[in-house]
C-alpha cells in the first residue's frame, strides 16, 4: 500500500495529539535520507519521530526502532541541530490532503531572538524531501536532498533559495464534493470505458488505489465496474462512501490496519479497515505502530534478500561450473566406454595373424559373438597386422585409464554438486539473517567464500549451539528440521538417538528431519506423513506434486570420512510419496 494522503492525515492527527509543546532534545541522521527527532513530551515521555525521504520508503511516523548513527553527523543533521535542538513544536499541519506535513517549531536565531522554523516532510516517491524553511523570508535553510534547476525545472532545493511547495495535483478534497456535483465531476475525469475505481483515483485527493478499491466495494460494485454503466443508483452509492470517507477525515476517526500473511508477515497497511480484503489476517493499532511494524518488516526482508543474493551468486556460479564439468566428464566417459572394443579388436587380430595380410581392414570371425559373426576391423595400411593389434591394445589401456580417472572425477564433481545444491536449498529456505550467517560461515570453512576480516575470531566468540526448527506432530511427537548443512550434521549425528526416525527427500537436496521417538518406538502413520511433508516442504522439490521421501532409523545413517557438511549415506530405508503442503506445515504446533 502506498503512503497516501489519508495515511498522512492519520499521522498528522496522532502527532498533533502527542508532540505539540514537545521539546526537541536530540537530532540524528542515521541514513542519507532519514532523520530522527528525539522529542521530550509532557505526560508521554520521550518520543522518537522518524522522517524519511527515501525514494522507496518515504514516510513520517513515531518509531521505537533503534538506529545506528554514523560517527560523524552529515551536514543536514548539523544544520538541524543548530536551528532546532532545544526548540519546541508549536503546531503540526498537513497541507490540504497532500502527502506533505509541516512542523512549525519555535526556535531562536543566532542572536538568541525568538524565531520560527518550518520542518517540512514531503512524501513524493522519488521526489521526496525533508526541507528546513525560514517562514518569515520563505527561504530554504537546507534540504536533505539538494538539487538545482538542472535536475528539476519546477524548483530548486538549495540553501537561501525561495521555498516552493510540490506541484498541486488538481484533485478534489472528498470533504468538498457534494452529491449534486459528484456525477458530473467523475464523468469529467476522462474515459467513460475506464473503471469507476480509476475514475475515483483521478478525481479525489489523498487517496490511493487501495482506498478507491475499498470505496467501490463498499458501494456494492466490483472494482472493475465501468464508469459508462453507472446510473443514478450507482452514483448515489459511490457518493455515500465518499461522504463517509470525508466525515472520517473530518472527525479523525481513522482505523489504522495492518494486513498480514499466514506467517504474520506484514503485507499492506491503510488508515482505514480494508474490508474488501478477507484472505489475510489483520491487526489494528495507532498509525505509527502500523507503519513502524510494516517498514521494519520490509527493511528486514530487504536486508535478508540482499544477504541471500550475495551468497547465492557465489553458489550459483559454482553450481554452473560443476554442471559444465560433469557434462564434460560424462562425454569423456562415453568415449572411454570404447575401451573393451579396442581390446576385442586387438585380440581378434592377434588370434588371426597367420591368416591376415597388411591392408586397410581385417575380416575375421568374432569368437566373442555366440553366432561367430564376421566383423570388419579397420587397420592402418602402413602397419602390419601385428602392429595394428598392438595399436589397439595401447588404445584400450589409454581408454581404460581414462575411464577410471574420469569416473573418480565425475563422482567427486557430482558429490560437490549435490552439496552445493543442498546449500542453495538452505539459502532459499533461510528466513533470518542468522541462518544466512551460518551458511556463510560454512561456505567460508569450505573455501567457497573468502573469510571476512575478523570473522573467524568473531565466529568463535559468538558460536552457539545450532537451533534447528522444531514442531510437534498431531500425535504429540517432536519433529526436528535442519535449516542448513551444519544444522543437518548436528541434528543427525549429535542430537538424534539411534532409535529416532530419520527422513530425507530421495535424491533431492533438502533438510534432514528427525522424529524423536523417546520411549515409544512405534511412530503413528500420521506423524510419519507429517514429518515426510516437512521433509518435502524444506527441500528443493517444494513446488512439486508427489515427492519421494526416504525414512529409516537413525542408526542406519552414516557420514563417510571426509564428506562435506550435510552429506550422509544410509540403508534399510523405506519410501513415502507425499505432496508438499504449506498449510499442513503451518498447522503443526511449533516445538520448543
C-alpha positions in Angstrom: 0.0 0.0 0.0 1.3 3.5 -0.8 1.7 6.1 1.8 -1.2 8.2 0.6 -2.8 11.5 1.8 -5.2 9.6 4.0 -2.3 7.9 5.9 -0.7 11.3 6.2 -3.9 12.7 7.8 -3.9 9.9 10.3 -0.2 10.6 11.1 -0.8 14.3 11.4 -3.7 13.7 13.9 -1.6 11.4 16.0 1.5 13.6 16.0 -0.7 16.6 16.9 -2.1 14.8 19.9 1.3 13.7 21.2 4.0 16.1 20.1 2.6 19.7 20.4 4.6 21.5 23.0 7.3 18.8 23.0 10.9 19.8 23.2 13.4 18.5 20.6 16.3 17.1 22.7 18.4 15.3 20.1 18.6 15.0 16.3 20.2 12.2 14.4 20.6 11.3 10.8 21.2 7.5 10.6 20.9 7.3 6.8 21.4 9.6 3.8 17.6 10.4 3.7 16.5 9.6 7.3 16.2 12.0 10.3 15.3 11.1 13.8 14.0 13.7 16.2 14.0 12.7 19.9 11.2 14.8 21.5 10.5 15.1 25.2 6.8 15.4 25.7 4.6 16.2 28.7 2.9 13.0 30.0 4.3 10.7 27.3 8.0 11.0 28.0 10.4 10.7 25.1 9.1 10.1 21.6 11.2 9.2 18.6 9.9 10.8 15.4 11.2 9.4 12.1 11.2 11.4 8.9 12.3 9.6 5.8 12.8 11.0 2.2 14.0 7.6 0.9 12.8 7.2 -2.8 11.2 3.8 -1.9 10.1 4.2 1.7 9.5 8.0 2.3 7.3 8.5 5.4 6.9 10.2 8.7 5.8 8.5 12.0 6.8 7.7 15.5 9.1 4.8 15.9 10.5 2.6 18.6 13.3 1.2 16.4 16.9 1.8 17.4 19.1 3.1 14.6 22.9 3.1 14.2 24.2 6.6 13.7 27.3 7.5 11.7 30.4 8.5 13.7 30.4 12.0 12.0 26.9 13.6 11.6 26.1 14.7 8.0 25.8 18.4 7.1 22.0 18.4 7.1 22.0 16.9 10.6 24.3 19.6 11.8 22.1 22.3 10.3 19.0 20.8 12.1 20.9 20.6 15.4 22.0 24.2 15.0 18.4 25.5 14.4 16.2 23.0 16.2 17.8 21.4 19.2 16.2 22.7 22.4 13.2 24.1 20.4 9.6 23.3 20.9 7.0 22.1 18.4 4.3 24.8 18.1 1.9 23.1 15.5 1.7 20.3 13.0 -0.3 20.7 9.8 -1.0 18.6 6.7 -1.1 20.7 3.5 -4.6 20.1 2.2 -4.8 16.3 1.7 -1.4 16.1 0.2 1.5 13.9 1.4 3.2 17.0 2.9 3.4 17.6 6.6 4.7 20.9 8.2 6.1 21.0 11.7 6.1 24.6 13.0 8.9 25.0 15.5 9.6 27.8 18.0 13.3 28.3 17.7 15.9 31.0 18.2 18.2 32.8 15.8 21.9 33.2 16.2 21.4 36.2 18.4 19.0 34.3 20.7 15.9 36.1 19.5 12.7 34.1 19.1 12.4 32.7 15.5 10.0 30.3 13.8 11.2 27.4 11.6 9.2 25.0 9.4 10.4 21.4 9.1 8.6 20.1 6.0 8.4 16.4 5.2 7.4 15.8 1.6 6.4 12.2 0.8 6.5 12.2 -3.0 8.2 8.9 -4.1 11.5 9.6 -5.9 10.9 13.4 -5.4 10.6 13.0 -1.6 12.4 15.5 0.6 12.9 16.9 4.1 13.3 20.7 4.0 14.0 23.2 6.7 12.4 26.6 5.9 12.5 30.1 7.4 8.8 31.1 7.0 9.5 34.8 7.6 11.5 35.1 4.4 10.1 31.9 2.8 13.7 30.8 2.1 15.2 27.3 2.4 17.7 26.8 5.2 18.7 23.4 3.8 17.2 20.2 2.5 18.2 16.6 2.9 18.1 16.2 -0.8 19.6 19.2 -2.5 19.1 19.8 -6.3 19.2 22.7 -8.8 17.2 23.5 -11.9 19.5 21.1 -13.8 17.6 18.3 -12.0 14.2 19.9 -11.7 12.7 22.7 -13.8 9.9 23.3 -11.3 12.0 24.3 -8.3 15.4 24.2 -6.6 16.1 22.9 -3.2 19.2 24.8 -2.1 20.1 27.0 0.8 18.8 30.6 0.6 16.5 29.8 -2.4 12.8 30.5 -2.1 10.7 27.5 -1.0 8.2 26.3 -3.5 5.8 23.5 -2.3 5.4 20.4 -4.5 3.2 21.0 -7.6 -0.6 20.6 -6.9 -2.3 17.5 -8.5 -5.5 19.4 -9.2 -7.6 16.8 -7.4 -10.7 17.5 -5.2 -10.9 17.1 -1.4 -13.5 14.4 -0.8 -14.9 16.5 2.0 -15.9 19.2 -0.5 -17.6 17.0 -3.1 -21.4 17.4 -2.9 -23.9 14.7 -4.0 -25.2 17.0 -6.8 -21.8 17.7 -8.2 -20.4 14.2 -8.0 -21.9 12.6 -11.2 -20.7 15.4 -13.5 -17.3 15.6 -11.7 -16.5 11.9 -12.0 -17.7 11.8 -15.7 -15.3 14.7 -16.5 -12.3 12.8 -15.2 -11.7 11.0 -18.5 -12.6 7.9 -20.5 -16.0 6.5 -19.7 -14.9 3.0 -20.5 -12.4 3.1 -17.6 -13.3 1.6 -14.3 -15.0 3.5 -11.5 -12.0 2.8 -9.3 -9.7 4.5 -11.7 -12.0 7.5 -12.1 -12.2 8.0 -8.3 -8.4 7.9 -8.2 -8.2 10.7 -10.8 -10.9 12.7 -9.1 -10.0 12.7 -5.4 -7.0 14.0 -3.5 -5.4 12.0 -0.7 -6.5 8.5 -1.7 -4.5 5.7 -3.3 -5.7 2.7 -5.4 -6.4 0.5 -2.4 -8.6 3.1 -0.8 -10.5 3.7 -4.0 -11.0 -0.1 -4.4 -12.4 -0.2 -0.8 -14.9 2.6 -1.5 -16.1 0.9 -4.7 -16.6 -2.4 -2.9 -18.4 -0.7 0.0 -20.7 0.8 -2.6 -21.6 -2.7 -3.8 -19.8 -2.5 -7.1 -17.0 -4.6 -8.5 -13.6 -2.8 -8.7 -13.5 -3.1 -12.5 -17.1 -1.8 -12.9 -17.0 0.6 -15.9 -17.9 4.2 -15.4 -20.2 4.2 -18.6 -22.6 1.7 -16.9 -23.1 3.9 -13.8 -26.6 5.4 -13.3 -28.3 7.4 -10.6 -28.3 4.5 -8.2 -24.5 3.7 -8.6 -23.6 7.4 -8.3 -25.6 7.7 -5.1 -24.0 4.6 -3.6 -20.5 5.9 -4.5 -21.1 9.4 -3.1 -22.4 7.9 0.1 -19.0 6.2 0.6 -17.1 9.4 -0.4 -19.2 11.2 2.2 -18.4 8.5 4.8 -14.7 9.0 4.0 -14.9 12.8 4.3 -16.6 12.5 7.6 -14.0 10.1 8.8 -11.2 12.5 7.8 -13.0 15.5 9.4 -13.6 13.7 12.7 -10.2 11.9 12.7 -11.9 8.5 13.2 -9.2 6.5 11.4 -8.9 2.8 11.7 -5.2 2.0 11.1 -4.9 -1.5 9.8 -2.1 -3.9 9.1 -2.7 -6.9 6.8 -0.5 -10.0 7.4 0.0 -13.3 5.6 -0.4 -16.6 7.4 3.1 -16.4 8.8 2.5 -13.0 10.3 4.5 -11.1 7.7 3.0 -7.6 7.1 1.8 -7.2 3.5 -0.3 -4.0 3.4 -1.2 -1.0 5.6 -4.0 1.5 5.5 -5.6 4.3 7.5 -8.9 2.6 7.3 -10.1 -1.0 7.7 -9.8 -2.7 4.2 -13.0 -4.8 4.4 -12.7 -6.0 0.8 -9.6 -8.0 1.6 -10.6 -11.1 3.6 -7.8 -13.5 2.8 -5.3 -12.1 5.3 -5.0 -11.6 9.0 -5.3 -8.1 10.3 -4.0 -6.1 13.2 -5.0 -2.7 14.5 -3.2 0.0 16.4 -2.1 3.6 16.1 -1.0 4.7 12.6 2.6 4.9 13.9 2.5 1.4 15.3 1.2 0.1 12.0 3.7 1.9 9.9 6.6 1.1 12.1 5.9 -2.6 12.1 5.3 -2.6 8.3 8.5 -0.8 7.4 10.7 -2.6 9.9 9.5 -5.9 8.4 10.1 -4.6 4.9 13.6 -3.5 5.9 14.3 -6.9 7.4 13.1 -8.7 4.3 15.2 -6.5 2.0 18.3 -7.0 4.2 17.6 -10.7 4.2 17.2 -10.8 0.4 20.3 -8.7 -0.2 22.4 -11.0 2.0 20.8 -14.1 0.4 21.6 -12.9 -3.1 25.2 -12.0 -2.1 25.8 -15.6 -1.1 23.6 -17.2 -3.7 25.5 -15.5 -6.5 28.7 -17.5 -5.5 26.8 -20.7 -5.0 25.1 -20.5 -8.4 28.4 -19.7 -10.1 29.9 -22.8 -8.5 26.9 -24.9 -9.5 27.2 -23.7 -13.1 30.9 -24.6 -13.1 30.3 -28.1 -11.8 27.4 -28.8 -14.2 29.7 -27.9 -17.1 32.4 -30.2 -15.6 30.1 -33.1 -15.2 28.9 -32.7 -18.8 32.5 -32.9 -20.0 33.3 -35.9 -17.8 30.1 -37.7 -19.0 31.1 -37.1 -22.6 34.7 -38.3 -21.9 33.3 -41.3 -20.1 31.1 -42.2 -23.1 34.2 -42.1 -25.4 36.2 -44.2 -22.9 33.5 -46.8 -23.0 35.0 -48.0 -26.3 37.9 -49.5 -24.3 36.5 -53.0 -24.5 36.0 -52.7 -28.2 39.7 -51.9 -28.7 40.7 -54.9 -26.6 38.4 -57.2 -28.6 39.9 -55.9 -31.9 43.4 -56.4 -30.7 42.7 -60.0 -29.5 40.9 -60.9 -32.7 43.7 -59.6 -34.9 46.3 -61.4 -32.8 44.3 -64.7 -33.0 44.2 -64.4 -36.8 47.7 -63.2 -37.5 48.5 -66.3 -39.5 45.6 -65.6 -41.8 45.8 -61.8 -42.3 47.7 -59.6 -44.7 48.7 -56.0 -44.5 45.8 -53.8 -45.7 43.1 -51.3 -44.8 40.9 -53.8 -42.9 40.7 -57.3 -41.4 37.7 -59.6 -41.9 37.6 -62.2 -39.1 35.2 -64.3 -37.1 34.2 -62.7 -33.8 34.6 -65.7 -31.3 33.1 -63.4 -28.6 29.8 -63.5 -30.5 27.6 -66.5 -29.9 27.0 -66.8 -33.6 30.6 -66.2 -34.5 29.5 -63.4 -36.9 32.1 -61.9 -39.2 33.4 -58.5 -38.1 35.3 -55.9 -40.1 38.2 -54.3 -38.2 39.7 -51.1 -39.5 43.5 -51.2 -39.9 46.2 -48.8 -40.9 47.6 -49.9 -44.3 51.1 -48.7 -43.4 51.3 -51.1 -40.4 51.5 -54.9 -40.2 48.6 -56.8 -38.6 50.7 -57.3 -35.5 51.4 -53.6 -35.3 47.7 -52.8 -35.7 47.0 -55.3 -32.9 49.5 -53.5 -30.6 48.0 -50.2 -31.5 44.5 -51.4 -30.5 45.9 -52.7 -27.1 47.5 -49.3 -26.5 44.2 -47.5 -27.2 42.5 -50.0 -24.9 44.9 -49.2 -22.0 44.6 -45.5 -22.6 40.8 -45.6 -22.7 40.7 -47.8 -19.6 42.9 -45.5 -17.6 40.9 -42.5 -18.8 37.6 -44.2 -17.8 39.0 -44.9 -14.3 40.3 -41.3 -13.9 37.1 -39.8 -15.2 34.9 -42.0 -13.1 36.7 -40.7 -10.0 36.5 -37.1 -11.2 32.8 -37.4 -12.1 32.0 -38.9 -8.7 33.8 -36.1 -7.0 32.1 -33.4 -9.1 28.6 -34.9 -8.6 29.2 -35.1 -4.8 30.3 -31.5 -4.8 27.3 -30.5 -7.0 24.9 -32.3 -4.6 26.4 -30.5 -1.7 26.1 -27.0 -3.3 22.5 -27.8 -4.4 21.8 -28.5 -0.7 23.3 -25.2 0.2 21.2 -23.5 -2.5 18.1 -25.0 -1.0 19.1 -23.9 2.5 19.6 -20.4 1.2 16.2 -20.4 -0.3 14.6 -21.5 2.9 16.5 -19.1 5.2 14.1 -16.7 7.0 16.6 -14.9 9.3 19.9 -13.1 8.9 21.4 -15.5 11.5 20.5 -18.5 9.2 22.4 -16.9 6.4 25.4 -16.1 8.6 25.6 -19.8 9.5 25.6 -20.7 5.8 28.2 -18.1 5.0 30.4 -19.4 7.8 30.0 -22.9 6.3 31.0 -21.8 2.8 34.0 -19.9 4.3 35.1 -23.1 6.0 34.7 -25.0 2.7 36.8 -22.2 0.9 33.9 -21.2 -1.4 34.0 -17.7 0.2 36.9 -15.7 1.5 36.8 -15.3 5.3 35.8 -11.7 6.2 38.2 -9.7 8.3 37.9 -10.9 11.9 35.1 -13.3 11.0 36.8 -16.4 12.5 37.5 -14.7 15.8 34.0 -13.3 16.0 32.5 -16.7 15.0 34.4 -18.5 17.7 33.4 -15.8 20.2 29.7 -15.9 19.2 29.5 -19.6 18.4 26.2 -21.0 19.7 24.5 -24.4 19.6 22.6 -24.8 16.3 18.9 -24.2 16.6 17.0 -26.5 14.2 13.3 -25.9 13.6 11.1 -27.8 15.9 7.5 -29.0 15.5 5.0 -31.2 17.5 3.0 -33.6 15.4 -0.7 -34.3 15.7 0.2 -37.3 17.8 2.5 -35.4 20.1 5.8 -36.4 18.7 8.6 -33.8 18.4 10.0 -33.3 14.9 13.2 -31.5 14.2 14.2 -30.0 10.9 17.7 -28.8 10.0 17.8 -25.3 8.3 21.3 -25.8 6.7 24.0 -28.4 6.2 25.7 -27.7 9.6 22.4 -28.0 11.4 21.7 -31.2 9.4 25.0 -32.7 10.7 24.3 -31.6 14.3 20.7 -32.9 14.1 21.6 -36.3 12.6 25.0 -37.0 14.2 24.7 -35.5 17.6 21.1 -34.7 18.6 19.3 -37.8 17.2 19.3 -41.1 19.0 19.7 -44.5 17.3 16.0 -45.3 17.7 14.8 -42.0 16.2 13.4 -41.9 12.7 15.5 -40.0 10.1 13.8 -38.7 6.9 15.2 -37.0 3.7 13.8 -36.5 0.2 15.0 -39.2 -2.1 17.9 -38.0 -4.4 16.7 -34.4 -3.9 18.6 -31.7 -1.9 16.8 -30.9 1.3 16.7 -30.8 5.1 17.4 -33.7 7.5 14.3 -34.4 9.5 14.2 -36.3 12.8 11.2 -37.8 14.6 12.1 -38.1 18.3 10.8 -41.5 19.4 11.9 -41.4 23.1 10.3 -44.4 24.9 7.8 -45.0 22.1 9.5 -46.8 19.1 6.2 -47.1 17.2 5.6 -43.9 15.2 2.0 -43.5 14.1 1.4 -43.2 10.4 0.0 -39.7 10.8 3.2 -38.5 12.4 5.3 -40.2 9.7 3.3 -38.5 7.0 3.6 -35.1 8.7 7.4 -35.5 9.1 7.6 -36.5 5.4 5.6 -33.4 4.4 8.1 -31.3 6.4 11.0 -33.0 4.6 9.3 -32.4 1.2 8.5 -28.7 2.1 12.0 -27.9 3.2 13.6 -29.4 0.1 14.2 -28.3 -3.5 11.0 -30.1 -4.5 8.8 -27.7 -2.5 6.8 -26.8 -5.6 6.4 -30.4 -6.9 3.4 -32.7 -6.8 4.5 -36.0 -5.4 7.8 -36.1 -3.7 9.6 -39.4 -2.6 10.8 -39.2 1.0 13.1 -41.9 2.4 12.9 -42.8 6.1 14.9 -45.2 8.3 16.2 -45.4 11.9 19.0 -43.0 12.8 21.3 -46.0 13.4 21.2 -46.7 9.7 22.6 -43.3 8.8 26.4 -42.8 8.5 28.7 -40.0 7.4 31.6 -41.0 5.1 35.0 -39.9 6.1 35.9 -36.6 4.6 32.3 -35.9 3.4 31.1 -32.3 3.2 28.6 -30.9 5.8 25.2 -32.5 5.5 26.4 -35.4 3.3 25.4 -38.8 4.6 24.7 -42.4 3.4 22.0 -44.6 4.7 20.4 -48.1 4.2 17.4 -50.2 5.3 15.1 -47.3 4.2 11.5 -47.2 3.1 10.0 -44.6 0.9 6.9 -42.5 1.2 5.3 -40.3 -1.5 3.9 -37.0 -0.2 2.7 -33.7 -1.6 4.4 -30.6 0.0 1.7 -28.8 1.9 2.3 -25.3 3.4 -1.0 -25.3 5.3 -0.1 -28.6 7.0 3.3 -27.3 7.9 1.8 -24.1 9.4 -0.8 -26.2 11.3 1.9 -28.2 13.1 2.5 -26.8 16.6 5.9 -25.2 16.9 8.0 -27.0 19.4 10.5 -25.5 21.9 
